Amino acid sequence: MEYGTIFLILACVFGLFMAWGIGANDVANAMGTSVGSGAITIKQAVLIAAIFEFAGAFLAGGQVTKTIRKGIVDADLLSSTPELLVFGMLASLLAAGIWLLVASKFGWPVSTTHTIVGAIVGFAAVGIGFEAVHWSKVGTIVMSWVVSPALAGIVSYWLFRSVQKLILNTENPFENAKRYVPLYVFLTGFVIALVTMFKGLKHVGLETTLIQNYSMAVIIGLIIMFVSMHYTRKIEIKPEADRDFHFANVERVFGVLMVVTACAMAFAHGSNDVANAIGPVAAVVGIVQSGGEVASKSALPIWVLLLGGGGIVLGLMMYGKHVIATIGKNITELTPSRGFAATLAAATTVVIASGTGLPISTTHTLVGAVLGVGLARGIGALNLNVVRTIFLSWIVTLPAGALMSILFFFTFKGIFS
């Protein structure tokens, strides 16, 4: 294929840029609640995210990639003109990367999934033809934008209500926190272990049965639970801490849990969202290596997963703090117990979605979960101005991605053909 090497280099550079944008914008979803609630510092957040985002992307990142790449554009229409798909994927990556950079600068938590979907739909509809887009697939994706925040909001609402009932609104909240927090830790460990079993181990080539998966998830959940019990037992009550804030000691017990859920959310996010950066890269690599054949599925080279995981970590380290402030501080006041409920609800929703292959938006899921926790304390607990800005930035994301992608598509077409 003519210009094959140039296309490969551009795909890697733009893919890295897009992954960097995901790190700058989206990883805040995984870490914003933990930093905002004071459970961990921003430096610790970067370290946790670096390890678990990378692990999620690398071990469990392949499932969703297929949905993004294969589902939206009709590959059969492009079999005679594979270069159009290459231009489109390059244009989509560049457009999405630029939009994420802009959004991160202003601290808007936008959806990387929407950005890339908008970009791909834009170039396909205008550059190839309206019929090249699988509109029914786009429909399911649009539906998931409503379903995922709603589902996460409901789960986080009830999780936080259970925390209020079992711990906060009792005679002895501190003792009850020590009693019940390990159970919440078990739940978190179990959920995350399951997603790893179902999705991640396929890439490593380990085949396990359903019973083995569930048994392993239970064992991992129990191990994490016993480790956390060791730490929560060490927490002594500090009478002076409760003077300013009635539940300060209880929240210290939840601080341990926040660290566990932060790791969980980072892993779930890495597994779900790395696809947005590496899906288009994998498509370009597949076309160039096969000498111009458009396959509906292309094998995912390991180095592409490494590129995605590495880019995400870089973006968070260099630029992640703006969006972390929005999610962690500005929507509603978070404490470790509220942050925990939001994060676990979001992680659970992401796990369900990536298991079914729905390209949901982690951002929408987490914002939905934070809103749910806020609502559990009454509508007054929410900063409605910030919520409005976030919703507006969500609406702008699709057309912004689409317009830039169309522009770049015709630019590449002009240069290379």
N, C-alpha and C positions, 0 to 999 in steps of 0.2 A: 504494500500500500504506500503510495506517494506520501511524503511528509510523516510517515509513521512514527519516527523517533521524536520529531517535534511534538506531535500529538501526545505521545507518552509523557514527555517532559512537562508540557502544559498541564496535562491531567494531574500529574503529581503535584505541581506547584499550586494549581487552583484547589485541588483536593485538600492540600495541607492548609491553605488559606481558609477554606470552608470549615475544616475541622477546628482551626484556631478560633473562628467565629463561634462555633458551637461551645468551645471552652469558655470564651469570653462572656457569652450570653447565657447559655443553657445550663452550665455546670452550677451557676448560681442557684438554680432550682434545687439541686441536690444539697447545696451547702448553705443556702440563704437562711433557712429556718434554724440551723444549728448555730450559725454565727450570730443571727439576729436575737436568738434567745440567750446568748451569752454562754452556751455550753462549751463552745470551742472558739479559739482565736482564729483570725483569718489565715495565719501561717499554718496552723494545724489543719485548717480546712483544705488548704492547697495540698498538703502532704497526703491527707486521706483521699482526696479526689484523685491525686496522681496515681495512687496505687489501685483504687477500686474502679475508677472510670476506665483505666487502662485494662484491668482484668476483665471487666464487663464487656468492653469493646472486643477484646481479643478472644475471650472464651465463648461469649454468647452473642456475638454481633452479626452473625450471618443470616439469621432467620428473616429479619425485617428487610434486609437488603434486597431480597427477591421481590418483595411487594413493591418497593419504590421503583426498581428498575424495570420489572417486567409488566407491572400492572397498569401503568398509566398510559404508556404509548404503545401503539400497535406496531410491534417489531416487523411483522410481515410486510407492511407497506414500505419498509425501508430496505428490503433485501437487495434491491438494485442500486440504491444510493446510500451505502453505509456511512459515507462521509457526512451526510446531513445529521445522522444521529451523533456522530462525534462532535460536530460543531455545536449541536444542541446541548449535549452534556457539558461541554466546556463552558458554554455560555451560561448554563444553569448554575454551575459551581461558582463562576465569577460573580454573577448577579447575586446569588445567595450570600456569598462571602462579604460583598460590599454592604448589603442591607444589614447583615448582622453586626458589622463594624459600626454603622451609623446608629443602630438601635442600642448597642452596648454603650456607646458614648453618652447617650441620653438616659441610660439606665432603664430602658424599656425591656421588660422580659417578653420577647416575641418568640414565636414558635419556629425553630429551625425546620421542623417537618413541613410547616406551611410554606416557608420561604422556598424550599427546594421543590415542593409540589407545584406551587404557583409558577416557579421558573420553568419547570418542565412542561406544564400545561401551556404556558405562554408561547414558548418556542414551537411546540408541536402544532398548536392550533393555527398559528400565523405562518410558520415557516414550512410546514409540511401539508397541513390541511386539517379542517375541522374534524374530519372523520378519523384522523390519526389518533385522536384522544379517546380513551375508553371512558366515556362520561359516567357510566354506571359506577366504575371504580372511584372516580372523583367524588361521586355522590356518597359512597360509603365513607370516604375520608372526611367529607364535610359533616356527615352525621356524627362521626367519632369526635368532632370538635365540641359538639354539644354533650354527647354521652360521657366523654371522659371527665370533664370538670364536674358534671352533675354527679357521676358515680363516686368520684373522689371526695366531693363535698359531703355526700350522704355518709360515706364510710367514716370520714374524719369527724363529722358531727357526732355520730354514735360512739366512736372510739373515745372522744373527749367527754361525752356524757358518762361513759363507763368509768373514766378516770375520776370525774366529779363524784359519782355515786359510791365507788369503792374506796376512794382515797380522800379527795379534797373536802367533801362535805360530811366527814365522819368525826367522831369524838377525838380520835387519835390519828391524825393524817400521817404523821411521820412513821409510826409503826406500820400502818397499813401500806404506806408507800414501799417500805422494805419488804412487806409480805407479797404485794401484788406485782411490783415492777419486774421481778424475774419472770413472771408469766408473760408479760408483754415482750420481754426480751426473747423468750422462747418463740413467741409468735413471729417476731421479726426474723429471727434466725431461720425458722421453718420456711417462711415465704421466700426468702432469698435463696436458701439452699435448693428449693424446688425449681426456681427459674434456672439455676445453674445446671441442675440435673437434666431438666427437660430440653434445654437449648444448648448449653455450653459444651456438654461432653460429646455431642455429635461431631463437633469440629475436631476434637482430639482423637476421634475414632473409637471411643468407648461406647458400646451398646449396652444399655441396662434396661431391665424390665420395670414395669410400673411399680410393683411391690418393692423392688430394690430402691427405686427413686424415693418413694415415700418413707421407707425405713431409714435411708440415709439422711433425708431431710429432718426426720424426727431426732436422729442421733446428733446431727450438727446443731439443731435447735437446743437440745439438752446441754451439749458441751458449752455453747455460748451462754446459756442460762446459768450454769454453775460458775463459769468464770465471772459473770456479772454479779452473782451472789457474793462471791469473794470480795469484790470491790464495794458493793453496797453495804455489806456488814461493817466495813471499816468506817463508814460515814457516821460520825458522832453528832448528836444534836448540839447546835450552838444557840443557846437561848438568845444571845444578843442579835443573832441574824434575823430573827422573826419580828424584831421591833418595828422595822420600817415596812416589811412586807410579810403578812401573816404566814405565807407558805414557803418562806425562803429555804428552810431545811428540807422540806419535801422536794422542792425543785432541785436541790443538790442531788437527791437520789435519782431524779429524772435526768439529770445531766449525764449520768452513766449511760442511760438508755438512748439519749440523743446521739451520742457518739456511735452507738451500734446502728441506729436508723440512718445516720448520715452515711455510713459505709454502705448500708443496704441500698439507699437511694442512688448513691454514686454508681454502684454496680448495675442497678436496674437501668439507670440512664445511659451508661456506657453501652449496654447491650442493645438498647432500643435506638439510640440516636446517632451512633457512629455510622449507621447505614446512610444517613443523609449526606455525609461527606464521601463515603467510599463507594456507595452504589453507582453513581455516575462514573467514578474513576474505574471501577471494575468493568463497567460497560465499554469504556474506551479501550482499556487494556485487552479485553476480549476481542474486540473488532480488529485492533491492530495486530495482535498475535495470530489471529486466524486468517490474516491477509484480506480482511474486508468482509468476513461473514458476519451477519447480524444474528446472533443466537438469542433465544428468549431467556436462556439461563447461561451465565458464564461462571466457570469455577472462580472462587475468590482466592487469589494468591495471598499467602500469609503476610507478605511484605505490605500489601495494601491495608490489611487490618492494623499492622504496626504503625503505618503512616497515619491512619485515622486516630488511633489511640494517642500517639505522640503529639499530634496537632492539638487535640483537645486539652491535654495537660498544659501545653505552652500557652494557649489562649487564656486559660484560667489564671495562670501565674502572672501573665503580663497585664490583663485587662479585666479580670473578673469582678473587681470590687464594686463597680457601679451598680450592676444588677443585683448583687448580693444585698446591697443597702435597700433596694426597692422591695425585694421579697421578704427580707428578714425584719425590716424596721417599719416600712411605710404603710403596709396594707392594714395590719392590726398589730397590737402590741403582743409580741410572742414571749412566752416563758418556756423553759424546757418541756414542761408537760404538754403545753399547747403545740409546740413545735414537733414533739414526738407524734402526736395524733395526726398532724398534717402530713408529716413525712411518711409514716407507715401507711396511711391511707393512699397516698400518691404512689408509693412503691408497689402496693398491692394492685392498684389499678393498672400500672404499667406492666406488671407481671402477667395479669390476665390478658391484657391487650397484645403483648408481644407473643404470648402463647398462641393466640388466635391469628397473629399476623396482621392485626389492624395497625396502620401507621398513625398512632395517636400522637398528640403533642404532650411531651412531659411538662412543658411550661403550663399549658392549660390545666393539666391534671393537678399540678402543684398549687397553682393559683386557686383553683376550685377547692382544694383541700384546706388551704389557709382561710378562704372565705367560710368554709364549713365550720372551722374551729371558732372563727370570729362570731358567726351566727349563734353558736352554742352559748355565747355570752351575751347575745342580744345585738340587734343591728347597729346600735350606738358604738359598738366596739370596732366597727370598720371605718376606715378612712375612705369615704365614697369618692372623693376627688381623685385619689390615686387609682382606685378601682376603675373609674371612668377612663382615665388616661390609658390604663393597660388595655381595656377593651377596645379603645380607638386604635391603639397601635396594632392590635390583632387584626382589625378590619383592613388596615392599610397594607399589612404584610403581603397578602396575596397579590394585589395589583402591582405593588412595588417590585416584587420578585419577577412577575410576569413581564412588566414593561422593560426592565433592564435586560432580562434574558433575551427578549425579542431583538433589542438593540445590538447586543453582543453577537447574537446568532448571525445577523446579517453582516456584521463586521467581519467575523471569521469566514463567512461564506465568500465575502468580497476578497479577502486576503488570499485564501487558499484554493479557490476554484477558478 
